[in-house]
Amino acid sequence: MHIKMILIIFFIFTSVYSKEIGIYEQQEVSIDTSLKFTNEYNQIKSLKEIINNKPTILTINYFNCPTLCSPLLYEVADVVQNLGLDPAKDFNIITLSIEKNDTFVHAKTTKDRILKTFKKPFQANAWTFLTSKNQANIDTLTNSVGFKYERRVKDGVVDYLHPAAIIVLTPSGKVSRYLNGIKYLPFDLKLAIFEASDEKTRPTIANTLLYCFAYDAESKTYLFKAEKIVGGLIFLIVLTFFIYLVRTGRKKDLE
C-alpha cells in the first residue's frame, strides 16, 4: 500500500514539473525571419529586415516588468559599449515584448530610458524594440528559440514568469549561442557575435537561470515564485523515501 501511494505521488510530481519554464537550448534552429512586428516608431518590419544579414542579439522581455527585465537591458547596454565593435555595422540588437498589450509607445519609452544610460555614442537604429498584437507571432519566435514563459493575470494585474537570457542569432537567423542570467562578459558576447557572423553555433557555458517575480495582490508586492524549487525538493524527498521503502522491504523479504 505504501509503495503504491509513493508511486502515485511520484507520477503526479513528474507530470507537474515536466513542463518547466526556462530556456530550452535549440542551437542550429532557424527562426522565421518573415515574421512581422511593430517597432518603436510604429513601423511594421519583418525580422529579416531588422537583422539585415548581421549577427543579432535577441532579448525577450516585457516593458512593464518589475524585476529582471530592466537589469537585463541595462546590462546589455553596458556590455555592448565595451565590445570594441561598431553597432549597426557589426551587430544588431532586438528586444521583443512578450506582452501583446505593449505598444510602440511602451517600446519607445523603454528604448529612450535604456539609451540614456550610454556613456559612449551609440547608433540608435542598432537596437530595435518590438511589439505585436499577434500572439501567434510572439509564440512562434519564442518557441523557435526555446524561450518558455508563463503569463499570469491576478486582480487585473499581468505579470510573467520567465527566464533571463540573451540569444545570439546568425545573419541568416539561426540560433547560435545562449548567454544565461543578467551578467555578461564582453569577451563572451564578442566571441559569440564573431562566431555567429560565421554561421557557427556553440553550446552554452553556464546554465544559471533567473526568473521573474510574481505579483501578490494582497501585499501589493512582487514575490519570488518558489514552486519550482519546492517542487524539486518534494520530488527528491519522495523519491528518497520510495527508495528507502523498497530497500527495507527487500531486507524483510530476505529475513
N, C-alpha and C positions, 0 to 999 in steps of 0.2 A: 504493500500500500504506500509506504513512504517513497519507495523508488518511483512508483507510478506518478505520484504528486510532483516529485522533483523533475521528472521528465516533462510533465505538462508545463511547469514553470519555466523550464529550460527552453522549450519551443516558443512560449509566449514572448520571453525576452529576446530570443533570437529574431523573431519576426518583427518586434517593435524596433529594435536597434539595427536591423539590417539596412534600413534606408536612412543613411546618415547625411546630415548637412555638412558640406565641406567641398574640398577640391578633389575631383577625380581626374587625375592627370591623363591627358589624351594627346600626347605628342604625336606628330605626323598627321593629325586630323586637320582638315582644311575647313575653315568657316565659310559660310555662304556670303561671299562678298557682294552679291546682288541685293542683299537686304538693305532697305532704306530706312533712315531715321531722320529726325529733325534736329538740326544743330542749334547752337546758342544764338544764332542770328535768324532763327525761324526759316531756315532753308532746308529743303529736303535733299539729302545726299545719300548716295549708296556707300557702303563700306569700301568698295573698290575705289571710288573717287577720293575718299579720305585717306586711305592707305597709300594710294598713289605710287605703288611699286617701291615702297620703302619699309624697312623694319618698323614695327609699330608696337608700342607699349599699350596694353589694354588694361584698364582698371574698371571694375564693376562695383557700383555704389548706388546710393540714392541721396538726393540733395537735402533731405531733412533728417539725415542720420545723426543721432545724438552722440555717437561714440566713436567707432573705429574709422568711419569714412573720412572725416576731416583730418585726423592724424596721418592716415594713409596718403591722402592727396598732398598734404603739406610735406610729407617725407619724399614723395615723388618729385615735387617742386624743388626740394633741396638737393636731392641726389642728381637730378639731370643738369644742375648747374655745375657739377663737379665731374662731368664725364669727359670734358675736353672735345665734345662733338658739337656740330652745328645743327641746332633744332630746325626742323622742316627740310633740311638738306640731307641729314644723315639718319633721321628717325622722326616718327610722329608719335603722338600720344592721343589715345581715345579714352574718354571716360563715359561709360554708359550707365544711365539710371535704370534700375530695375522697377522703379515705381512708375506705373503708366500714367499716374495723375501729375507727375512732374512735367513742367512746361519749359519752353525755351527761356522763359523769364527766370525760372529757377536755375536753369543751366548757366545762363549769362551771369546771374548774381554770384553763383558758386565760382565760376571761372574768374571773375573780377577779383573776388576775395583771395583766391589762390595766387593769382598773378601779382597781386600787391606784395607778396612775400619775397618775390625775386630780387636778389641783390645784383644780379647781372642782367644785361639786356637779353630778352627772350622774345622770339618771334611768336606772337600770339596765335598765328594760324597753324602753329605746330601742335597745338593742343586743342582738340575738339571735344566739346561736351554734348552728348546726345540724349535725346528723349524719344519716346514713342507711345502713342495711344494704342498701338497694336501689340497686345500681349504676346501674340504668336511670334512676332519678330524678336521680341526680347527673349522669349524662351528658346527660340531656335539658336540664337547666338550663345546664350548662357549654357545650354545643353551641349553645344558643339565644343565648348572649351572645358566642360566638366565642372561648371560652377553651380553647385546645388545650394539653394536657399529656401527659406520658408517665410511667406508673408503672413502677418498676424494683424488682426483688427480687434481691438478691445475698447469698448466705450467710445467708438468712433475714431480712435487713435490707431494709425497704421504704423507698424514697425516691421523690421525684418531680422531674422536670424540668418547670418551669412558669414562665410569665411573672409579673411583678409589676405589678399594676394594680388600680385600683378602678373600678367601673362604677356609674354613677348611673342609677337607674330612675325612670320617671314613676309617679304614683299608680296608673295602670292597669297597670303592669308592663311598659312599653315601654322599650327601651334608649335612653337619652337622650344620655349622654356617657361617654367613657373618659378617665381620668387615669392615664397610664402611669408606671411607676417606683415609688419608695418615698418620694418627697418631694413634698408638695402645698402649694400656696399657699392660704391661707384665702380669698383673693379668688376664685381659680379654682373652688374647691369650692363656695363660697357662690353664685357665679353659676350653676354647674351645677345646684345644688339649686333655685334660683329658676326657671331655665329648665325643669327637669323638672316642677316644680309646675304649669306651664302646658302640659304635654304637648309641649314643644318638644324638638327634637334638634339637636345641633351636632357638627361634626367635631372630632376631637382635634387639639389644638395641637401637642403634642410626641409623637413616636413612639418614644422611647427605651425599650427593654425590658431588663429584667434577668431572669436565670434562676437557678434554684436550683442548688446544687452537688449532686454525686452521691457516694454513699458508696463508698469504696475499702476493700475488706475487708483487704487486705494491710497498708496503712499505718494502718488504723482511723481514717481522717480523711475529711473531705469535700473533694473536689477539684472545681475548676471544669471543666465539660464543654465542651471547646473544639471539638467535632466540627463545629458549625455554622460557626464562624469558619474552621477549617482547610478544611472542605469548600468554603466560598465562595472561599477563596484558591486552592485547587487548581483549582476550576472556572474562575476568572479566568485562571490561568496556562495551562490547557489551551486555553481559548478564544483567548487571545492568540497562542499557538503555532499554533493552527489557522489563524488569520487570516494569520499570517506565512507559513505554508506555501502558502496559497492565493495570496498576493501574489507570492512568489518563483517559484511555479510558473507564474504568468501571465507574469512577466518572461522566463522561459526560453522560453516558447512564442512570445513576440514576437520573441525573438532568432533 
